[in-house]
Amino acid sequence: MPTPTEQSPQQDLALLGLMQLVSPALPIGAFAWSQGLESAFELGWVNNEAELREWVEGVLEDGLSRCELPVLARLQTAWAEQDSGAIARWNTWLQATRETAELSDEDTRLGAALVTLLRNLDLLPEGPMLPDEPGYITMFAWAAHTRQLPVRQTLLGFAWSWLENQLAVACKALPLGHTAAQRIIEGTRPRLVEAVDTALERQDEDLGPVLPGLALGSALHETQYSRLFRS
């Protein structure tokens, strides 16, 4: 069994930094967005616990493991190497994958909110490294770099934060009970690990989300009469 002395202070600080970064209490307004899930409820595509788990696992496999997670890894590496060209390129690439106005707005607004927070914490990068309009993934990668997180831990933390947010949306809008949400977490945790493994193996030419249903739902959500969330 590992002993307490086997964990260095720097590793402890990195772990705490990851917990801070993925906490629902992080003041960037992530709770206001559903990433198309509220529309799936309204359209009758997701009606219960089983269908929600199927939706979440589908978005994880065809979305996060093909887009956000592998690009997050590339961006954290680019920050570590101070490669401003790669940072700008992947930031622009991510913006181009946002298929609706809502999804694009979510990425840029969360990115801007994280920039504001990091500025207040004196943690923004110096000089020309920061893109003109950095998205959420770009700034998450920078924050992970400043925390000296291993890339794999960064991806696991991001995937966990995404899953928690999706279930928080369901608890408010489906509605889904908290025990049911915990069942979904328990069943989906291995899928998060698999998604990270897959994301780390993908080549550049393999990247890009395959989520036409989510894009359609998000587009319809833009004119949905009554809604709780901004996407």
PASEBA-1860 file (N, C-alpha, C; in nm, 3 decimals):
! residues 231
1> MPTPTEQS> 0.084/-0.120/0.000/0.000/0.000/0.000/0.088/0.125/0.000 ~ 0.049/0.230/-0.077/0.128/0.352/-0.075/0.122/0.419/0.061 ~ 0.230/0.483/0.096/0.236/0.557/0.221/0.218/0.704/0.193 ~ 0.178/0.784/0.293/0.156/0.927/0.272/0.278/0.999/0.218 ~ 0.399/0.952/0.250/0.519/1.022/0.206/0.550/1.001/0.059 ~ 0.482/0.907/-0.007/0.510/0.880/-0.147/0.449/0.986/-0.239 ~ 0.360/1.069/-0.191/0.298/1.175/-0.270/0.369/1.306/-0.239 ~ 0.427/1.368/-0.343/0.503/1.490/-0.321/0.408/1.607/-0.299
9> PQQDLALL> 0.456/1.713/-0.233/0.372/1.833/-0.215/0.324/1.889/-0.349 ~ 0.409/1.885/-0.452/0.368/1.936/-0.582/0.253/1.855/-0.641 ~ 0.257/1.725/-0.623/0.148/1.640/-0.671/0.019/1.669/-0.595 ~ 0.033/1.693/-0.467/-0.085/1.729/-0.387/-0.145/1.860/-0.436 ~ -0.060/1.959/-0.461/-0.109/2.089/-0.509/-0.173/2.075/-0.647 ~ -0.114/1.991/-0.732/-0.171/1.970/-0.865/-0.310/1.908/-0.855 ~ -0.325/1.809/-0.766/-0.455/1.745/-0.747/-0.557/1.845/-0.697 ~ -0.519/1.926/-0.600/-0.611/2.027/-0.549/-0.645/2.129/-0.657
17> GLMQLVSP> -0.546/2.163/-0.740/-0.572/2.255/-0.851/-0.670/2.198/-0.951 ~ -0.662/2.067/-0.977/-0.758/2.003/-1.066/-0.898/2.006/-1.005 ~ -0.907/1.978/-0.876/-1.037/1.981/-0.808/-1.098/2.120/-0.815 ~ -1.015/2.222/-0.799/-1.064/2.360/-0.810/-1.115/2.388/-0.951 ~ -1.042/2.339/-1.050/-1.076/2.369/-1.189/-1.205/2.302/-1.234 ~ -1.234/2.183/-1.181/-1.354/2.109/-1.225/-1.471/2.127/-1.129 ~ -1.454/2.205/-1.025/-1.560/2.223/-0.926/-1.679/2.298/-0.985 ~ -1.802/2.256/-0.954/-1.920/2.333/-0.997/-1.922/2.474/-0.940
25> ALPIGAFA> -1.842/2.496/-0.835/-1.837/2.630/-0.774/-1.746/2.726/-0.849 ~ -1.676/2.677/-0.952/-1.590/2.766/-1.030/-1.678/2.873/-1.095 ~ -1.652/3.000/-1.070/-1.746/3.106/-1.112/-1.733/3.147/-1.258 ~ -1.768/3.053/-1.348/-1.764/3.084/-1.491/-1.901/3.069/-1.556 ~ -2.001/3.028/-1.480/-2.137/3.020/-1.533/-2.169/2.896/-1.612 ~ -2.093/2.788/-1.594/-2.118/2.665/-1.671/-2.256/2.607/-1.643 ~ -2.311/2.634/-1.524/-2.442/2.581/-1.486/-2.554/2.632/-1.576 ~ -2.530/2.741/-1.650/-2.635/2.803/-1.731/-2.653/2.737/-1.867
33> WSQGLESA> -2.567/2.640/-1.899/-2.568/2.581/-2.034/-2.596/2.431/-2.024 ~ -2.672/2.378/-2.122/-2.704/2.236/-2.120/-2.641/2.160/-2.236 ~ -2.578/2.230/-2.331/-2.514/2.167/-2.447/-2.612/2.079/-2.525 ~ -2.730/2.131/-2.546/-2.829/2.062/-2.627/-2.918/1.964/-2.552 ~ -2.885/1.936/-2.425/-2.960/1.834/-2.353/-3.102/1.878/-2.322 ~ -3.122/2.005/-2.289/-3.258/2.053/-2.261/-3.347/2.037/-2.383 ~ -3.291/2.060/-2.501/-3.367/2.042/-2.624/-3.404/1.895/-2.644 ~ -3.313/1.804/-2.610/-3.342/1.661/-2.621/-3.459/1.622/-2.531
41> FELGWVNN> -3.469/1.684/-2.415/-3.584/1.660/-2.327/-3.712/1.712/-2.393 ~ -3.707/1.835/-2.442/-3.825/1.900/-2.499/-3.877/1.824/-2.621 ~ -3.786/1.771/-2.702/-3.822/1.701/-2.825/-3.864/1.555/-2.801 ~ -3.849/1.510/-2.677/-3.887/1.373/-2.645/-3.784/1.269/-2.683 ~ -3.661/1.311/-2.709/-3.554/1.216/-2.742/-3.500/1.149/-2.617 ~ -3.506/1.218/-2.506/-3.458/1.165/-2.377/-3.569/1.185/-2.275 ~ -3.618/1.073/-2.219/-3.735/1.080/-2.131/-3.714/1.017/-1.994 ~ -3.606/0.941/-1.976/-3.590/0.868/-1.851/-3.441/0.840/-1.827
49> EAELREWV> -3.415/0.770/-1.719/-3.277/0.743/-1.679/-3.201/0.663/-1.785 ~ -3.263/0.559/-1.838/-3.194/0.475/-1.936/-3.162/0.553/-2.063 ~ -3.257/0.633/-2.110/-3.233/0.711/-2.231/-3.130/0.821/-2.207 ~ -3.128/0.876/-2.087/-3.027/0.977/-2.055/-2.888/0.916/-2.056 ~ -2.874/0.800/-1.997/-2.743/0.736/-1.997/-2.698/0.707/-2.140 ~ -2.790/0.660/-2.223/-2.756/0.633/-2.363/-2.712/0.761/-2.435 ~ -2.782/0.873/-2.408/-2.747/1.001/-2.469/-2.607/1.046/-2.424 ~ -2.584/1.039/-2.294/-2.455/1.084/-2.238/-2.341/1.001/-2.296
57> EGVLEDGL> -2.359/0.869/-2.300/-2.252/0.784/-2.352/-2.230/0.808/-2.501 ~ -2.337/0.838/-2.574/-2.322/0.868/-2.716/-2.245/0.996/-2.740 ~ -2.277/1.101/-2.663/-2.205/1.228/-2.676/-2.059/1.211/-2.635 ~ -2.035/1.132/-2.533/-1.899/1.107/-2.488/-1.817/1.038/-2.597 ~ -1.875/0.937/-2.660/-1.802/0.859/-2.761/-1.787/0.935/-2.892 ~ -1.895/0.997/-2.940/-1.893/1.059/-3.072/-1.861/1.209/-3.067 ~ -1.855/1.264/-2.946/-1.824/1.406/-2.932/-1.694/1.429/-2.859 ~ -1.695/1.411/-2.727/-1.579/1.445/-2.646/-1.454/1.368/-2.686
65> SRCELPVL> -1.468/1.238/-2.712/-1.348/1.159/-2.741/-1.291/1.190/-2.879 ~ -1.369/1.257/-2.964/-1.325/1.293/-3.099/-1.289/1.441/-3.113 ~ -1.327/1.521/-3.013/-1.312/1.665/-3.029/-1.247/1.729/-2.906 ~ -1.326/1.754/-2.802/-1.276/1.830/-2.688/-1.156/1.765/-2.620 ~ -1.163/1.635/-2.594/-1.056/1.571/-2.518/-0.924/1.566/-2.595 ~ -0.921/1.518/-2.720/-0.792/1.517/-2.789/-0.736/1.656/-2.815 ~ -0.822/1.753/-2.839/-0.773/1.889/-2.862/-0.726/1.952/-2.731 ~ -0.792/1.920/-2.621/-0.746/1.966/-2.491/-0.603/1.917/-2.465
73> ARLQTAWA> -0.576/1.792/-2.498/-0.441/1.738/-2.481/-0.341/1.813/-2.568 ~ -0.378/1.842/-2.691/-0.288/1.914/-2.782/-0.265/2.057/-2.734 ~ -0.369/2.119/-2.682/-0.355/2.256/-2.635/-0.268/2.264/-2.509 ~ -0.284/2.169/-2.419/-0.199/2.171/-2.299/-0.053/2.152/-2.337 ~ -0.027/2.065/-2.432/0.110/2.047/-2.481/0.161/2.174/-2.547 ~ 0.076/2.240/-2.625/0.117/2.364/-2.691/0.149/2.473/-2.590 ~ 0.070/2.483/-2.484/0.100/2.580/-2.379/0.234/2.549/-2.313 ~ 0.260/2.421/-2.288/0.385/2.382/-2.224/0.505/2.415/-2.313
81> EQDSGAIA> 0.486/2.405/-2.445/0.594/2.432/-2.539/0.596/2.576/-2.585 ~ 0.505/2.659/-2.533/0.493/2.800/-2.570/0.479/2.816/-2.722 ~ 0.398/2.728/-2.779/0.375/2.727/-2.924/0.248/2.807/-2.953 ~ 0.263/2.938/-2.970/0.147/3.024/-2.990/0.074/2.992/-3.120 ~ 0.146/2.947/-3.221/0.082/2.911/-3.348/-0.012/2.794/-3.331 ~ 0.032/2.690/-3.259/-0.054/2.573/-3.236/-0.172/2.610/-3.148 ~ -0.150/2.695/-3.049/-0.261/2.738/-2.963/-0.368/2.808/-3.045 ~ -0.326/2.904/-3.129/-0.422/2.977/-3.212/-0.491/2.885/-3.311
89> RWNTWLQA> -0.415/2.791/-3.368/-0.474/2.701/-3.468/-0.581/2.611/-3.407 ~ -0.553/2.551/-3.293/-0.650/2.461/-3.231/-0.768/2.538/-3.173 ~ -0.743/2.659/-3.126/-0.852/2.743/-3.077/-0.949/2.774/-3.191 ~ -0.896/2.809/-3.307/-0.979/2.836/-3.425/-1.050/2.710/-3.472 ~ -0.980/2.598/-3.468/-1.039/2.470/-3.510/-1.160/2.436/-3.423 ~ -1.146/2.455/-3.293/-1.258/2.427/-3.204/-1.377/2.518/-3.233 ~ -1.351/2.645/-3.257/-1.460/2.737/-3.289/-1.534/2.692/-3.414 ~ -1.460/2.637/-3.510/-1.521/2.593/-3.636/-1.608/2.469/-3.618
97> TRETAELS> -1.588/2.393/-3.510/-1.668/2.272/-3.489/-1.800/2.302/-3.418 ~ -1.819/2.423/-3.370/-1.943/2.458/-3.300/-2.050/2.487/-3.404 ~ -2.148/2.396/-3.415/-2.237/2.395/-3.530/-2.358/2.487/-3.517 ~ -2.379/2.544/-3.401/-2.492/2.636/-3.383/-2.444/2.761/-3.311 ~ -2.526/2.864/-3.318/-2.492/2.989/-3.250/-2.481/2.967/-3.099 ~ -2.570/2.885/-3.044/-2.568/2.859/-2.899/-2.439/2.790/-2.857 ~ -2.399/2.686/-2.930/-2.279/2.612/-2.892/-2.154/2.699/-2.906 ~ -2.152/2.783/-3.008/-2.040/2.875/-3.026/-2.037/2.978/-2.913
105> DEDTRLGA> -2.155/3.031/-2.880/-2.164/3.131/-2.775/-2.122/3.073/-2.640 ~ -2.162/2.950/-2.615/-2.124/2.884/-2.489/-1.972/2.876/-2.476 ~ -1.905/2.832/-2.582/-1.760/2.814/-2.577/-1.689/2.947/-2.554 ~ -1.729/3.050/-2.627/-1.660/3.179/-2.614/-1.692/3.248/-2.482 ~ -1.815/3.237/-2.434/-1.851/3.302/-2.308/-1.785/3.234/-2.188 ~ -1.781/3.101/-2.188/-1.712/3.032/-2.080/-1.562/3.061/-2.085 ~ -1.508/3.069/-2.207/-1.368/3.104/-2.220/-1.339/3.243/-2.166 ~ -1.425/3.338/-2.199/-1.407/3.475/-2.151/-1.420/3.482/-1.999
113> ALVTLLRN> -1.514/3.406/-1.943/-1.532/3.404/-1.798/-1.410/3.346/-1.729 ~ -1.351/3.242/-1.789/-1.232/3.183/-1.730/-1.112/3.277/-1.742 ~ -1.104/3.351/-1.852/-1.000/3.453/-1.865/-1.012/3.556/-1.753 ~ -1.134/3.603/-1.728/-1.156/3.702/-1.621/-1.115/3.647/-1.486 ~ -1.155/3.523/-1.458/-1.120/3.462/-1.330/-0.968/3.450/-1.316 ~ -0.902/3.399/-1.420/-0.757/3.379/-1.412/-0.684/3.512/-1.401 ~ -0.738/3.615/-1.465/-0.677/3.748/-1.452/-0.685/3.795/-1.307 ~ -0.797/3.773/-1.243/-0.814/3.813/-1.104/-0.726/3.732/-1.009
121> LDLLPEGP> -0.685/3.614/-1.055/-0.595/3.531/-0.975/-0.449/3.549/-1.015 ~ -0.424/3.645/-1.106/-0.287/3.670/-1.158/-0.228/3.546/-1.222 ~ -0.310/3.476/-1.301/-0.266/3.351/-1.362/-0.277/3.351/-1.515 ~ -0.297/3.467/-1.574/-0.305/3.472/-1.720/-0.167/3.460/-1.783 ~ -0.158/3.400/-1.903/-0.029/3.395/-1.973/0.015/3.535/-2.015 ~ 0.143/3.553/-2.027/0.198/3.683/-2.064/0.216/3.693/-2.215 ~ 0.222/3.819/-2.262/0.257/3.845/-2.401/0.153/3.799/-2.500 ~ 0.200/3.760/-2.621/0.107/3.728/-2.730/0.056/3.584/-2.731
129> MLPDEPGY> 0.077/3.510/-2.625/0.039/3.369/-2.624/-0.112/3.350/-2.627 ~ -0.187/3.443/-2.569/-0.332/3.428/-2.559/-0.399/3.466/-2.691 ~ -0.479/3.377/-2.751/-0.552/3.413/-2.873/-0.648/3.529/-2.851 ~ -0.691/3.593/-2.960/-0.780/3.709/-2.949/-0.912/3.673/-2.882 ~ -0.967/3.556/-2.913/-1.095/3.513/-2.854/-1.081/3.368/-2.808 ~ -1.013/3.347/-2.696/-0.988/3.210/-2.652/-1.115/3.142/-2.604 ~ -1.134/3.018/-2.645/-1.248/2.940/-2.602/-1.223/2.871/-2.469 ~ -1.325/2.806/-2.420/-1.319/2.741/-2.289/-1.211/2.633/-2.285
137> ITMFAWAA> -1.202/2.550/-2.389/-1.104/2.442/-2.389/-0.963/2.499/-2.387 ~ -0.941/2.605/-2.461/-0.809/2.668/-2.466/-0.767/2.718/-2.328 ~ -0.860/2.783/-2.258/-0.826/2.836/-2.127/-0.819/2.726/-2.021 ~ -0.899/2.622/-2.035/-0.891/2.508/-1.944/-0.753/2.444/-1.957 ~ -0.704/2.432/-2.080/-0.572/2.375/-2.103/-0.463/2.460/-2.039 ~ -0.476/2.594/-2.051/-0.378/2.682/-1.988/-0.380/2.666/-1.836 ~ -0.500/2.663/-1.777/-0.511/2.649/-1.633/-0.451/2.517/-1.586 ~ -0.474/2.410/-1.662/-0.416/2.280/-1.628/-0.264/2.284/-1.637
145> HTRQLPVR> -0.213/2.356/-1.737/-0.068/2.370/-1.751/-0.009/2.444/-1.631 ~ -0.074/2.552/-1.589/-0.021/2.627/-1.475/-0.028/2.545/-1.346 ~ -0.121/2.451/-1.339/-0.131/2.363/-1.222/-0.033/2.245/-1.231 ~ 0.038/2.235/-1.343/0.135/2.127/-1.366/0.068/1.990/-1.359 ~ -0.050/1.983/-1.419/-0.124/1.857/-1.421/-0.073/1.767/-1.533 ~ -0.063/1.637/-1.510/-0.041/1.545/-1.620/-0.157/1.554/-1.719 ~ -0.127/1.542/-1.846/-0.230/1.560/-1.949/-0.346/1.464/-1.928 ~ -0.316/1.341/-1.895/-0.422/1.243/-1.876/-0.517/1.284/-1.764
153> QTLLGFAW> -0.461/1.337/-1.654/-0.545/1.382/-1.544/-0.631/1.502/-1.586 ~ -0.575/1.588/-1.669/-0.652/1.701/-1.721/-0.774/1.652/-1.796 ~ -0.755/1.554/-1.883/-0.866/1.502/-1.963/-0.971/1.433/-1.876 ~ -0.925/1.356/-1.778/-1.020/1.290/-1.688/-1.101/1.394/-1.610 ~ -1.034/1.499/-1.564/-1.103/1.604/-1.490/-1.205/1.677/-1.576 ~ -1.168/1.707/-1.700/-1.261/1.776/-1.789/-1.382/1.688/-1.818 ~ -1.359/1.560/-1.845/-1.470/1.468/-1.874/-1.562/1.455/-1.753 ~ -1.504/1.450/-1.634/-1.584/1.442/-1.512/-1.669/1.567/-1.494
161> SWLENQLA> -1.610/1.683/-1.517/-1.683/1.808/-1.503/-1.800/1.814/-1.601 ~ -1.775/1.769/-1.725/-1.881/1.766/-1.826/-1.995/1.674/-1.783 ~ -1.961/1.555/-1.733/-2.064/1.459/-1.691/-2.147/1.516/-1.576 ~ -2.081/1.575/-1.478/-2.154/1.632/-1.365/-2.249/1.742/-1.411 ~ -2.205/1.824/-1.505/-2.291/1.931/-1.554/-2.412/1.876/-1.628 ~ -2.392/1.773/-1.709/-2.503/1.712/-1.781/-2.607/1.656/-1.684 ~ -2.561/1.593/-1.578/-2.655/1.536/-1.482/-2.721/1.643/-1.397 ~ -2.651/1.752/-1.372/-2.715/1.864/-1.301/-2.828/1.921/-1.385
169> VACKALPL> -2.807/1.930/-1.517/-2.912/1.975/-1.608/-3.032/1.881/-1.599 ~ -3.005/1.750/-1.602/-3.115/1.652/-1.598/-3.192/1.659/-1.467 ~ -3.122/1.681/-1.357/-3.190/1.688/-1.228/-3.285/1.808/-1.222 ~ -3.254/1.913/-1.298/-3.340/2.032/-1.298/-3.451/2.024/-1.402 ~ -3.423/1.964/-1.517/-3.513/1.978/-1.631/-3.584/1.850/-1.672 ~ -3.538/1.732/-1.633/-3.603/1.610/-1.685/-3.737/1.580/-1.617 ~ -3.753/1.574/-1.487/-3.649/1.578/-1.383/-3.590/1.440/-1.358 ~ -3.470/1.438/-1.301/-3.401/1.315/-1.266/-3.367/1.320/-1.118
177> GHTAAQRI> -3.395/1.215/-1.046/-3.362/1.211/-0.904/-3.212/1.200/-0.883 ~ -3.166/1.243/-0.768/-3.021/1.242/-0.741/-2.966/1.100/-0.731 ~ -3.045/1.007/-0.682/-2.998/0.868/-0.677/-2.982/0.812/-0.817 ~ -3.076/0.844/-0.907/-3.064/0.801/-1.046/-2.940/0.862/-1.111 ~ -2.912/0.987/-1.079/-2.791/1.052/-1.133/-2.666/0.979/-1.087 ~ -2.664/0.935/-0.961/-2.549/0.862/-0.910/-2.536/0.725/-0.977 ~ -2.648/0.663/-1.012/-2.641/0.536/-1.085/-2.577/0.557/-1.221 ~ -2.613/0.668/-1.287/-2.555/0.696/-1.418/-2.405/0.723/-1.404
185> IEGTRPRL> -2.366/0.798/-1.302/-2.224/0.822/-1.278/-2.150/0.691/-1.257 ~ -2.207/0.605/-1.174/-2.141/0.478/-1.142/-2.122/0.393/-1.268 ~ -2.223/0.395/-1.355/-2.212/0.316/-1.477/-2.127/0.380/-1.585 ~ -2.112/0.511/-1.579/-2.043/0.583/-1.686/-1.896/0.608/-1.655 ~ -1.854/0.597/-1.530/-1.714/0.622/-1.496/-1.617/0.542/-1.582 ~ -1.639/0.411/-1.604/-1.546/0.338/-1.691/-1.544/0.393/-1.834 ~ -1.658/0.445/-1.880/-1.664/0.502/-2.014/-1.580/0.630/-2.024 ~ -1.572/0.705/-1.914/-1.488/0.824/-1.913/-1.342/0.785/-1.934
193> VEAVDTAL> -1.299/0.680/-1.866/-1.161/0.632/-1.881/-1.136/0.585/-2.024 ~ -1.231/0.510/-2.079/-1.218/0.463/-2.217/-1.211/0.580/-2.315 ~ -1.293/0.682/-2.292/-1.293/0.798/-2.381/-1.159/0.871/-2.378 ~ -1.100/0.883/-2.259/-0.968/0.946/-2.248/-0.863/0.862/-2.319 ~ -0.866/0.731/-2.299/-0.772/0.643/-2.369/-0.782/0.661/-2.520 ~ -0.906/0.663/-2.569/-0.928/0.678/-2.713/-0.881/0.814/-2.761 ~ -0.913/0.918/-2.685/-0.875/1.053/-2.725/-0.725/1.068/-2.738 ~ -0.650/1.007/-2.648/-0.505/1.019/-2.649/-0.441/0.944/-2.765
201> ERQDEDLG> -0.517/0.853/-2.825/-0.464/0.775/-2.937/-0.501/0.834/-3.073 ~ -0.595/0.925/-3.078/-0.644/0.976/-3.206/-0.540/1.064/-3.274 ~ -0.530/1.049/-3.405/-0.445/1.133/-3.487/-0.524/1.256/-3.531 ~ -0.453/1.359/-3.577/-0.519/1.484/-3.615/-0.630/1.460/-3.718 ~ -0.603/1.373/-3.814/-0.701/1.350/-3.921/-0.825/1.275/-3.874 ~ -0.821/1.222/-3.752/-0.936/1.148/-3.698/-1.030/1.238/-3.617 ~ -0.994/1.365/-3.601/-1.068/1.449/-3.508/-1.190/1.513/-3.574 ~ -1.287/1.544/-3.491/-1.409/1.609/-3.536/-1.531/1.539/-3.480
209> PVLPGLAL> -1.624/1.613/-3.418/-1.743/1.550/-3.358/-1.836/1.495/-3.465 ~ -1.908/1.389/-3.429/-2.008/1.328/-3.518/-2.139/1.325/-3.440 ~ -2.201/1.444/-3.426/-2.319/1.458/-3.343/-2.429/1.537/-3.416 ~ -2.480/1.485/-3.527/-2.584/1.559/-3.599/-2.711/1.580/-3.517 ~ -2.746/1.483/-3.432/-2.866/1.499/-3.350/-2.851/1.611/-3.249 ~ -2.735/1.619/-3.185/-2.712/1.725/-3.089/-2.714/1.861/-3.158 ~ -2.654/1.869/-3.276/-2.653/1.996/-3.350/-2.795/2.038/-3.387 ~ -2.877/1.942/-3.432/-3.016/1.974/-3.467/-3.093/2.017/-3.343
217> GSALHETQ> -3.076/1.945/-3.233/-3.144/1.983/-3.111/-3.104/2.121/-3.063 ~ -2.974/2.151/-3.072/-2.926/2.283/-3.031/-2.985/2.393/-3.119 ~ -2.993/2.368/-3.249/-3.051/2.467/-3.340/-3.198/2.492/-3.307 ~ -3.272/2.387/-3.277/-3.413/2.402/-3.242/-3.429/2.471/-3.106 ~ -3.333/2.449/-3.019/-3.339/2.511/-2.887/-3.329/2.663/-2.894 ~ -3.265/2.714/-2.999/-3.249/2.859/-3.013/-3.383/2.931/-3.023 ~ -3.486/2.861/-3.069/-3.620/2.921/-3.080/-3.722/2.852/-2.990 ~ -3.673/2.770/-2.896/-3.764/2.701/-2.803/-3.836/2.804/-2.717
225> YSRLFRS> -3.966/2.789/-2.702/-4.047/2.892/-2.637/-4.010/2.910/-2.490 ~ -4.002/2.799/-2.418/-3.974/2.806/-2.275/-3.852/2.720/-2.245 ~ -3.755/2.777/-2.172/-3.634/2.701/-2.144/-3.567/2.753/-2.018 ~ -3.488/2.665/-1.956/-3.413/2.700/-1.836/-3.269/2.737/-1.868 ~ -3.215/2.682/-1.977/-3.073/2.693/-2.006/-3.048/2.769/-2.134 ~ -2.925/2.816/-2.150/-2.891/2.899/-2.263/-2.849/2.819/-2.387 ~ -2.833/2.689/-2.371/-2.802/2.603/-2.487/-2.870/2.468/-2.468
END
